[in-house]
Amino acid sequence: MPVKGHNLIKLGKILEAEEIMNELKFLNPHYTIARYPNAANAIPSEAYTEEIAKRCIEAAEKVINWIKNKANLSEST
């Protein structure tokens, strides 16, 4: 049965995704912060700087590319 959940670290360990574990650790808390404003004690649009947003995008792109590589998907998919 597929694993379900939002814990990227747990999913990364299951997938043995050591190459992207730093990105998963960085992105993991952002799910909660972005979805539940009270979790960050701030409005998400005020809690995120442009630098943090760019870092999140870079990390997410690395994760997506890792997944595409493991699934043998082309970059255009």
C-alpha positions in Angstrom: 0.0 0.0 0.0 1.4 3.5 -0.9 2.5 5.7 2.0 0.4 8.7 2.5 1.2 11.9 4.3 2.9 15.3 4.2 6.1 14.5 6.0 8.7 14.8 3.3 11.5 13.5 5.6 9.6 10.3 6.3 8.8 9.9 2.6 12.4 10.6 1.7 13.7 7.9 4.1 11.2 5.4 2.7 12.4 6.2 -0.9 16.1 6.2 0.2 16.4 9.7 -1.2 19.6 10.7 0.4 20.6 12.9 -2.5 17.7 15.3 -1.8 17.3 14.9 1.9 18.6 18.4 2.6 15.9 19.8 0.3 13.2 17.6 1.9 14.3 18.8 5.4 14.2 22.4 4.2 10.8 22.1 2.6 9.1 19.9 5.2 7.9 22.7 7.6 6.7 24.9 4.8 3.6 22.8 4.1 2.3 23.5 7.6 3.3 27.2 7.6 1.8 27.9 4.2 -1.4 26.0 4.9 -2.0 27.0 8.5 -1.1 30.6 9.2 -1.3 30.2 12.9 1.5 27.7 12.7 4.0 30.4 11.9 2.2 33.0 14.0 2.1 35.2 10.9 0.4 35.7 7.7 2.2 33.6 5.1 2.7 36.5 2.7 4.4 38.4 5.5 6.4 35.5 6.8 8.1 34.7 3.5 10.8 36.9 2.0 11.7 36.8 -1.6 14.9 34.9 -0.6 13.0 32.2 1.3 10.5 31.9 -1.6 13.4 31.5 -4.1 15.1 28.9 -1.9 11.8 26.9 -1.6 11.4 27.0 -5.4 15.0 25.8 -5.9 14.6 23.0 -3.4 11.3 21.9 -4.9 12.9 21.9 -8.4 15.7 19.6 -7.2 13.1 17.3 -5.7 11.0 17.3 -8.8 14.0 16.6 -11.0 15.1 13.7 -8.7 11.6 12.2 -9.0 11.6 12.6 -12.8 15.0 10.9 -12.9 13.9 8.0 -10.7 10.7 7.6 -12.7 12.6 7.9 -16.1 10.5 10.9 -17.1 11.7 13.5 -19.5 12.3 17.1 -18.5 9.4 18.2 -20.7 6.9 16.1 -18.8 
